[in-house]
Amino acid sequence: MASGAQEWYRPAGPHQVPRSRLGGGRLVAVLLAVLVLGAIAWTVLGALLTPPAATPCTQRCGPMAGVPVPQPARYHSSAYGFDVFYTDPWKVVQQDAKNVVFQTSNGQFEVSGQDAGKSDQQLVQEAVASLPDSQFQSVTPVGSIRGAHLGFQSGAGVVFSATFLPEGGRAVKARIAVLVATKGRASVTAVGLDPWMPAAPNGIPESSQFDAALSQFQWAGQ
């Protein structure tokens, strides 16, 4: 009996840990796969959460923000009440109650007022005659200015050619635009001087700037 019991209750051998079914190489491959899937999922999630880029408007668009337009400066004649508006690079070099002279990009622009009583055509000729002979030579009319105006008031205008002799400088060919208009008790004369440029309107390179100043001109009471 004793020998039989020993056979039935044989002591167990040393405990053995079961070996993993995944080898070292397979484990690394699994980890890499998990990382790749995680990166893909993160990329997809980021794309879903990122708002789409705005599509440029091409039709029936609302107002768009832009660069603010600089407000013009103003000369006011205390004697006759008219206003002349201007912006850079024009600079006032002389002014009083009746007259203002601007230095422009290429030349000069002058506006002066006087009591009404003479025709616009007569005042055009007087403005040209008042140019100093020491600086303006061979002054010759080139043609009339159609639609001559100061503000909303129609007037008379003539373009002249001349040789301009600046102090201490060389003589240059020039164009002189003279415009006169009368309203109420005031007659206003505008004289624009520029170096002659054949390709420019009337040979005046600042023709559009002169016209802008004449268009924005305001009479007393406006």
C-alpha positions as CSV (number, residue, x, y, z in Angstrom):
1,M,0.0,0.0,0.0
2,A,2.8,2.4,0.9
3,S,4.6,1.9,-2.4
4,G,1.3,2.4,-4.3
5,A,0.7,5.8,-2.6
6,Q,4.1,7.0,-3.6
7,E,3.3,6.3,-7.3
8,W,-0.1,8.1,-7.1
9,Y,1.3,11.2,-5.4
10,R,4.5,11.8,-7.4
11,P,5.9,15.2,-6.6
12,A,5.6,17.8,-9.4
13,G,8.7,18.8,-11.3
14,P,10.0,22.4,-11.6
15,H,7.4,25.0,-12.8
16,Q,7.8,26.1,-16.5
17,V,6.5,29.4,-17.8
18,P,4.6,29.0,-21.1
19,R,6.5,30.4,-24.1
20,S,4.9,33.4,-25.9
21,R,3.3,32.7,-29.2
22,L,4.8,35.9,-30.7
23,G,8.5,36.0,-31.2
24,G,10.5,39.2,-30.8
25,G,10.3,40.2,-34.5
26,R,6.5,39.8,-34.6
27,L,6.1,41.9,-31.6
28,V,8.0,44.8,-33.1
29,A,6.0,44.5,-36.3
30,V,2.7,44.7,-34.4
31,L,3.9,47.8,-32.5
32,L,4.9,49.5,-35.8
33,A,1.5,48.7,-37.3
34,V,-0.3,50.2,-34.3
35,L,1.8,53.4,-34.6
36,V,1.1,53.7,-38.4
37,L,-2.6,53.2,-37.8
38,G,-2.6,55.9,-35.1
39,A,-0.8,58.4,-37.3
40,I,-3.3,57.8,-40.1
41,A,-6.2,58.2,-37.8
42,W,-4.7,61.5,-36.4
43,T,-4.2,62.8,-39.9
44,V,-7.8,62.0,-40.9
45,L,-9.1,63.6,-37.7
46,G,-7.1,66.8,-38.3
47,A,-8.4,67.1,-41.9
48,L,-12.0,66.7,-40.6
49,L,-11.5,69.4,-38.0
50,T,-9.7,71.9,-40.2
51,P,-12.1,74.4,-41.8
52,P,-12.1,74.5,-45.6
53,A,-10.3,77.4,-47.3
54,A,-12.5,80.3,-48.3
55,T,-13.5,80.4,-52.0
56,P,-12.8,83.7,-53.7
57,C,-15.9,85.6,-54.5
58,T,-16.5,86.3,-58.2
59,Q,-20.1,87.4,-58.4
60,R,-22.4,89.6,-56.3
61,C,-19.7,90.1,-53.7
62,G,-20.2,92.4,-50.8
63,P,-17.9,95.4,-50.0
64,M,-14.3,94.6,-49.6
65,A,-11.8,96.3,-47.3
66,G,-9.1,98.3,-49.0
67,V,-6.5,100.9,-48.5
68,P,-8.1,104.1,-47.1
69,V,-8.0,107.0,-49.5
70,P,-6.1,110.0,-48.1
71,Q,-8.3,113.0,-47.5
72,P,-7.2,116.1,-49.5
73,A,-5.9,119.2,-47.9
74,R,-7.7,122.5,-48.6
75,Y,-6.8,126.1,-49.4
76,H,-9.6,128.6,-48.6
77,S,-9.7,132.1,-49.9
78,S,-10.9,134.3,-47.2
79,A,-11.4,137.2,-49.7
80,Y,-13.7,135.3,-52.2
81,G,-14.7,132.2,-50.3
82,F,-13.6,129.6,-52.8
83,D,-11.8,126.4,-51.9
84,V,-9.0,124.5,-53.7
85,F,-8.4,120.9,-52.7
86,Y,-5.0,119.1,-53.2
87,T,-3.1,116.0,-52.1
88,D,0.5,115.0,-51.9
89,P,2.9,115.6,-53.5
90,W,1.5,119.0,-54.1
91,K,2.8,121.6,-51.6
92,V,1.7,125.2,-51.0
93,V,4.6,127.5,-51.6
94,Q,2.8,130.8,-51.4
95,Q,-0.7,132.0,-50.3
96,D,-2.7,134.9,-49.2
97,A,-6.4,135.9,-49.0
98,K,-6.9,135.9,-52.8
99,N,-4.1,133.6,-54.2
100,V,-2.4,130.2,-53.7
101,V,0.6,128.8,-55.5
102,F,1.3,125.0,-55.5
103,Q,4.6,123.2,-56.3
104,T,3.5,120.1,-58.2
105,S,5.3,117.0,-59.2
106,N,6.7,118.5,-62.4
107,G,5.8,122.2,-62.3
108,Q,3.5,124.7,-60.7
109,F,-0.3,125.4,-60.3
110,E,-1.7,128.8,-59.3
111,V,-5.2,129.9,-58.4
112,S,-6.1,133.5,-57.9
113,G,-9.4,135.4,-57.4
114,Q,-10.4,139.0,-58.2
115,D,-13.5,141.1,-58.5
116,A,-15.8,140.2,-61.4
117,G,-16.3,142.7,-64.2
118,K,-14.1,141.5,-67.1
119,S,-14.9,138.7,-69.5
120,D,-13.2,135.3,-69.0
121,Q,-11.4,135.6,-72.3
122,Q,-9.9,139.0,-71.4
123,L,-8.7,137.6,-68.1
124,V,-7.0,134.7,-69.8
125,Q,-5.0,137.2,-71.9
126,E,-4.2,139.3,-68.8
127,A,-2.9,136.2,-67.0
128,V,-0.5,135.4,-69.8
129,A,0.6,139.0,-70.1
130,S,1.5,139.1,-66.4
131,L,4.1,136.3,-66.8
132,P,7.6,137.7,-66.2
133,D,9.5,138.2,-69.5
134,S,12.7,137.2,-67.8
135,Q,11.4,133.6,-67.3
136,F,8.8,133.1,-70.1
137,Q,9.7,133.7,-73.7
138,S,8.1,133.0,-77.0
139,V,4.6,132.6,-75.4
140,T,2.3,131.3,-78.2
141,P,-1.3,130.0,-78.0
142,V,-1.6,126.3,-79.0
143,G,-5.3,125.8,-78.8
144,S,-8.4,126.4,-76.7
145,I,-9.4,124.1,-73.9
146,R,-12.8,122.6,-74.7
147,G,-15.0,122.2,-71.6
148,A,-13.0,124.6,-69.5
149,H,-14.4,124.9,-66.1
150,L,-13.8,125.6,-62.4
151,G,-16.0,123.4,-60.3
152,F,-19.4,123.3,-61.9
153,Q,-18.9,126.7,-63.5
154,S,-18.0,126.9,-67.2
155,G,-15.4,129.3,-68.3
156,A,-12.7,129.9,-70.9
157,G,-9.3,128.2,-71.3
158,V,-6.3,128.3,-73.6
159,V,-3.0,126.3,-73.7
160,F,0.1,128.2,-74.6
161,S,3.6,127.0,-75.5
162,A,6.6,128.9,-74.2
163,T,10.3,128.7,-73.4
164,F,10.8,128.7,-69.6
165,L,14.0,130.0,-68.1
166,P,14.3,129.0,-64.5
167,E,16.7,130.9,-62.3
168,G,20.1,129.4,-62.5
169,G,18.8,126.6,-64.8
170,R,18.7,125.7,-68.5
171,A,15.9,126.8,-70.8
172,V,13.1,124.2,-71.3
173,K,10.1,123.9,-73.5
174,A,7.0,124.4,-71.5
175,R,3.2,124.3,-71.7
176,I,1.0,126.8,-69.8
177,A,-2.7,126.1,-69.3
178,V,-4.8,129.1,-68.3
179,L,-8.5,128.8,-67.3
180,V,-10.9,131.5,-66.0
181,A,-14.4,131.3,-64.7
182,T,-16.7,133.8,-63.1
183,K,-19.5,133.3,-60.6
184,G,-21.3,136.0,-58.7
185,R,-18.9,138.7,-57.6
186,A,-15.7,136.7,-58.2
187,S,-13.6,135.8,-61.2
188,V,-11.1,133.0,-60.6
189,T,-8.0,132.3,-62.8
190,A,-6.1,129.0,-62.7
191,V,-2.7,128.7,-64.3
192,G,-0.9,125.4,-64.7
193,L,2.8,125.2,-65.8
194,D,4.5,121.9,-66.8
195,P,7.5,121.0,-69.0
196,W,6.4,120.1,-72.5
197,M,5.9,116.4,-73.2
198,P,4.7,115.5,-76.7
199,A,2.9,112.3,-75.7
200,A,0.8,114.0,-73.0
201,P,-2.6,115.6,-73.5
202,N,-2.0,119.1,-74.8
203,G,1.7,118.4,-74.1
204,I,1.0,118.7,-70.3
205,P,2.2,115.6,-68.3
206,E,0.1,116.6,-65.2
207,S,-3.0,117.3,-67.3
208,S,-5.1,114.8,-65.2
209,Q,-3.9,116.3,-61.9
210,F,-4.7,119.8,-63.0
211,D,-8.1,118.7,-64.2
212,A,-8.8,117.0,-60.8
213,A,-8.0,120.2,-58.9
214,L,-10.3,122.1,-61.3
215,S,-13.1,119.6,-60.9
216,Q,-12.9,119.6,-57.1
217,F,-12.8,123.4,-56.9
218,Q,-15.7,124.8,-54.8
219,W,-17.2,128.3,-55.1
220,A,-18.3,130.3,-52.1
221,G,-21.6,129.1,-50.7
222,Q,-21.3,125.5,-51.9
